[in-house]
Amino acid sequence: MKILLPVDGTELSLQEVRVALRPALALLQQAAIHCETVVVSDSVAQTLLHEAHLLYLHGD
């Protein structure tokens, strides 16, 4: 499975997307230690929801 980035036509594998999201997820986890709610931009939220959906569909 490849994931197409419409911005520039780059194709990434699901594994590449997971690796790319690790720093963002680490920051969110760190922020969650200090507060109950973390607010992210719409684009970050869409990316996280999309990744969660892919993990649900295709497993880990």
Rosetta silent file (secondary structure, phi, psi, omega in degrees, C-alpha in Angstrom):
SEQUENCE: MKILLPVDGTELSLQEVRVALRPALALLQQAAIHCETVVVSDSVAQTLLHEAHLLYLHGD
SCORE:     score description
SCORE:     0.000 S_00000001
   1 L     0.000  134.906  175.875    0.000    0.000    0.000 S_00000001
   2 E  -118.017  146.602  177.606    1.233    3.481   -0.902 S_00000001
   3 E  -112.398  122.653 -177.905   -0.056    6.773    0.451 S_00000001
   4 E   -91.504  127.547  174.884   -0.076    9.659   -2.022 S_00000001
   5 L   -92.343  111.003 -174.176    0.672   13.148   -0.709 S_00000001
   6 L   -65.577  -19.025 -178.292   -1.394   15.478   -2.905 S_00000001
   7 L   -60.406  -47.599 -176.863    0.835   18.463   -2.133 S_00000001
   8 L  -133.261    6.746  177.483    3.729   17.240   -4.294 S_00000001
   9 L    81.067    7.109  178.359    2.743   13.779   -5.512 S_00000001
  10 L   -65.160  139.712  174.120    5.110   11.941   -3.168 S_00000001
  11 E  -109.001  131.555  179.104    4.184    8.335   -2.439 S_00000001
  12 E  -124.533  149.634  172.713    4.916    6.911    0.993 S_00000001
  13 E   -81.007  164.192  177.329    4.466    3.469    2.477 S_00000001
  14 H   -59.416  -39.194  178.370    2.416    3.039    5.641 S_00000001
  15 H   -62.502  -41.077  178.672    5.670    2.369    7.511 S_00000001
  16 H   -63.782  -37.347  177.753    7.151    5.654    6.240 S_00000001
  17 H   -65.635  -43.640  178.728    4.067    7.519    7.460 S_00000001
  18 H   -60.203  -44.753  179.681    4.378    5.904   10.885 S_00000001
  19 H   -62.629  -41.963 -179.586    8.058    6.855   11.112 S_00000001
  20 H   -64.952  -31.625 -177.677    7.250   10.420   10.044 S_00000001
  21 H   -83.086  -16.307 -176.265    4.550   10.711   12.712 S_00000001
  22 H   -53.797  -47.226  179.123    6.695    9.442   15.603 S_00000001
  23 H   -60.908  -40.576  179.522    8.154   12.871   16.519 S_00000001
  24 H   -65.341  -41.763  179.344    4.710   14.473   16.463 S_00000001
  25 H   -66.040  -37.463  178.173    3.233   11.685   18.578 S_00000001
  26 H   -63.256  -41.567  177.844    6.119   11.969   21.050 S_00000001
  27 H   -64.144  -41.049  178.397    5.442   15.704   21.411 S_00000001
  28 H   -64.255  -41.254  178.543    1.745   15.059   21.956 S_00000001
  29 H   -63.662  -41.403  178.859    2.507   12.436   24.601 S_00000001
  30 H   -64.069  -42.786  179.458    4.887   14.843   26.349 S_00000001
  31 H   -65.001  -35.837 -178.005    2.293   17.625   26.260 S_00000001
  32 H   -67.179  -23.073  176.756   -0.370   15.272   27.633 S_00000001
  33 H   -64.591  -33.910 -172.937    1.762   14.699   30.739 S_00000001
  34 H   -97.688  -11.206  179.324    1.385   18.374   31.625 S_00000001
  35 L  -152.669  159.510 -177.152   -2.225   18.985   30.648 S_00000001
  36 L   -80.164  -31.446 -177.267   -5.441   17.105   30.132 S_00000001
  37 L  -123.798  132.493  176.406   -6.250   18.545   26.700 S_00000001
  38 L  -116.031  125.444  179.717   -3.879   19.131   23.808 S_00000001
  39 L   -98.509  129.213  178.592   -5.094   21.330   20.938 S_00000001
  40 L  -122.987  163.923  178.814   -3.647   20.646   17.486 S_00000001
  41 L   -69.314  164.050  178.046   -4.192   22.248   14.085 S_00000001
  42 H   -58.314  -41.044 -177.370   -6.781   20.874   11.686 S_00000001
  43 H   -66.688  -38.864  177.105   -4.074   19.421    9.465 S_00000001
  44 H   -66.278  -42.859  179.229   -2.427   17.569   12.357 S_00000001
  45 H   -60.910  -43.944  179.214   -5.793   16.274   13.509 S_00000001
  46 H   -62.969  -41.015  179.239   -6.629   15.036   10.008 S_00000001
  47 H   -63.005  -45.406 -179.833   -3.243   13.308    9.733 S_00000001
  48 H   -65.047  -41.499  178.477   -3.657   11.572   13.088 S_00000001
  49 H   -65.221  -39.987  178.912   -7.200   10.479   12.278 S_00000001
  50 H   -63.645  -44.567  179.447   -6.091    9.188    8.888 S_00000001
  51 H   -63.368  -42.276  178.663   -3.232    7.206   10.447 S_00000001
  52 H   -62.149  -39.486  178.716   -5.557    5.769   13.085 S_00000001
  53 H   -64.808  -43.950  178.726   -7.978    4.722   10.346 S_00000001
  54 H   -62.806  -41.602  178.634   -5.179    3.042    8.355 S_00000001
  55 H   -63.647  -38.856  178.337   -3.975    1.187   11.445 S_00000001
  56 H   -63.786  -43.853 -177.608   -7.532    0.042   12.101 S_00000001
  57 H   -71.825  -38.189 -169.581   -7.954   -1.186    8.515 S_00000001
  58 H  -114.657   -0.370  179.969   -4.545   -2.783    8.037 S_00000001
  59 L    76.485  178.448 -175.313   -3.328   -3.634   11.516 S_00000001
  60 L   -81.556    0.000    0.000   -0.026   -2.726   13.086 S_00000001
